[in-house]
Amino acid sequence: MLLTVIAFVVALGVLIAVHEYGHYRVAVACGVKVERFSVGFGKALFRWQPKRQHPGQQTEFVIGAFPLGGYVKMLDEREGPVAPEERHRAFNTQPLRSRAAIVAAGPIANLLLAVVLYTAVNWIGVQEPVARLARPVAASLAEAAGLRGGEQITRAGFDEDLSPVQSFEDLRWRMTRGALDGHDLTLEVAGEGGRPARQLVLPLSRMEAKDADPQMFRKIGVLAPLTRPEIGEVMAGSAAESAGLRNGDLVRAIGGTAIVDGQQLREAIRASVDGGQPRTQAWQVERGGRSLTIDVKPEVREEGGNKVGRIGAYVGAPPEMVTVRQGPVDGVWRGVVRTWEVSALTVRMMGKMVIGEVSLKNLSGPLTIADYAGKSASLGFTQYLIFLALISVSLGVLNLMPLPVLDGGHLMYYLWEGLTGKSVSDAWMERLQRGGVALLLVMMSVALFNDVTRLFG
């Protein structure tokens, strides 16, 4: 819990500070006087004024008690009287291009931060599972495409534009993009025993996926990398303990069906329910070189409206891992590409949510972000950097949405001013601001409801 809180606060602090620094730095470069730079709202916990600042600046830097946001307060005639000698340094007196640049600088700073973070991960390297597939889910798209389990995917792409697949997570990202965009994914499978590589098509366009959730990957049929069908840690009082299963047991067969990988074993456990009741099955287990037969009766749990079997043990040995690392130039380029891909997917998802093609369940709020922050931090430094990059992209894209209360809304005002030669009237500005606040509150309420449903539902 403490790690989750710390990881969440650090993430918010970094992302908000970078966003507001973008506004601040461009404002200073444009000659606008910045009166306050605040990370957080409410009561000031810390405040200071550096002795050495840019010429003409007397900016007060503040850390507020409420961390969900921040702001840069600039000299502005609309917010109070401005001395005649300083009028040229007020935000509202600046040329249109300067005001637009100052407003756009915050979201752009978040996108640039994502590039830096992805680049750092590419240079440091991250341990990820090899793209060798477990047996696909029965009657899934992967099984229909001809995958049987054990295949290693070497290249993949859309419209025959194939590129190397570096890891299972890389493949999973491409499947996510294909499913949500409705594009088929071409896979190249490495040849074995001297046979040439072959290609097959994963028909993701048939899915009409609305949610990027575990059920989407069940429909695709590719849930996990290949692992040994081994029993890991056994929970006290679980069905696995009651049956006599132990850590390190290698499962060879269940009820006469040979088990070849951890994913197949998990699916067999899930399916060991008849009419809502657990079904006892004979397991052939290898333990210390000896073959044993153990009767296992699972517990029944409800998942997504279906009753499935659970044994209360970690199922499947750790998969084969590979270190994914890029060189200096490739690392930067892949950082740019990944930022672009995540940004484009985020925009498309938002657009589809607006027109109803994608469920609003994909909206996440502070509880889910905090949960992911803690989980990623527990997995290691590089995973936390990946999390920060993803949230930074989301923050940048969200702030570019044309909602009046966001940076994108102000850019829309400036677009109108540029096209018509006159600014939006105060009356219309007030109406639009109220509408924007109302819409933003609705989005926040939906996101918070989704958070509670995911974490406690």
C-alpha positions, 0 to 999 in steps of 0.5 A: 500500500505504501509503495502504491501511494509513493509511486502514485504521488511521484508519478503525478508530481513528475507528470504535472511538473513537466506539463506546467514547465512546458507552459512556463518555459515557453511563456518566459521565452515569449516575454510573458511575466509568470507570477506563480508556478504551482504543482498541486492545488490548495494550501501551499506546503512549500513555496520559494522564489529563486534568487536567480531567474530570467530577466524581469521574472519574479516567479513564486514556485509552490507545491500544493497540498492537493496533488491532482493538478497544477497551474502557471499563473501569468500576468493577465489583464483579464485577471486583475489590473496591470501596470502600464509599464508591464502591459507588454508582458501580459499574456492577453496582449501577446500575438496569437502565435505566442499565446497558442505556443504557450498553451500548446507547450504543456501537452507537447512537454508531456509527449516529449517526456514520453519519448524520453522515457521510452528511449531510456527504457530502450537504452536500459533494456527490459526483460520480457518473455520470448514470443513463443506461444502457448496453446491457443484458447479453443475455438478462438481466432488464433486456433482458427488461424492455424496456431497450435502452441509452441510456435515462435513468432519472428515477425508481424505486421499489418498489410504485409508490412512485417517487422521483427517481433522482439518479445511476447509483449511486443506481439501483445501490443500489436494484437491490441492495436489490430483488435481495436483498429479492426485490422488483420495481423500477419504473423511469421512463424519460425520454421523448425527442424530445417523447415522454412518460416511460414506466414498466417493471418490472425483475423482481428477484423472479425472481432469488433472489439470494444474493450481492451480487457482480458476477454478481448485476448480470450477471443483472440486466443493468445493469452500467455507465452509458452510455459512449463505446466508446473505448479508454483506456490500453493496457497494455504487452505486452497483446493490445490493444498487439499488435493496434495499438490506441491510446489514444483509438481509437473502436470503431465495429463488431466483425465487422459488429456496430455498437458503440454504447457502452462496455458493449457493447464490453466484452461483445463482448470477453468473448464473443470466445472459442470453445471456450476459444480466442481468436477473432480479429475485425475491428474498425472503429476511428475514429482521428483522423478516419480509419476503420481495420480492425484484427484483434484477438485477445484473451487468454483469462482464467478468470472465475467458472469461465468463459473470457472474452476480455481485451485489456489496455486500459481500455475505455469513456470516462468517463461523463457525471457529475453532482454530487449535493448536498443542502440543509441539511435534505434532507441530514440527512434523507437521511443518516438515511434512508440509515443506516436503509436500510443498517441494515435491509438489513444485518439482513436479510442477517444473518438470511438468512445464518443460515437459509441463504437468503444465502451466507456469502460476503457476510461480510467481514473485516479484509483486505477492509475494509482493501482497500476503505479504500485504494480509497475513500481513493484516490477522494477524501475524499467516497468515504472518508466513504461507506466510513466510514459504511458500516462504521460502520453494520455495526459498530453493527448487528453489536454489537447482535446477540444474541451473549453477547460483544457488546453485543446479548448483554448487552442480552438478559441485561438483557431477561431480568432485566427480564422475570423480575426476576432476573439471569442466573446466573453458571453460565449466564453462563459457558456463554453467554459460551463459546458466544458466543466460539466462534460469533464465532471461527467467523464471523471465520474464515469472514470471513477465508477470504472475504477471502483468496479475494476478494483472492488467489483 
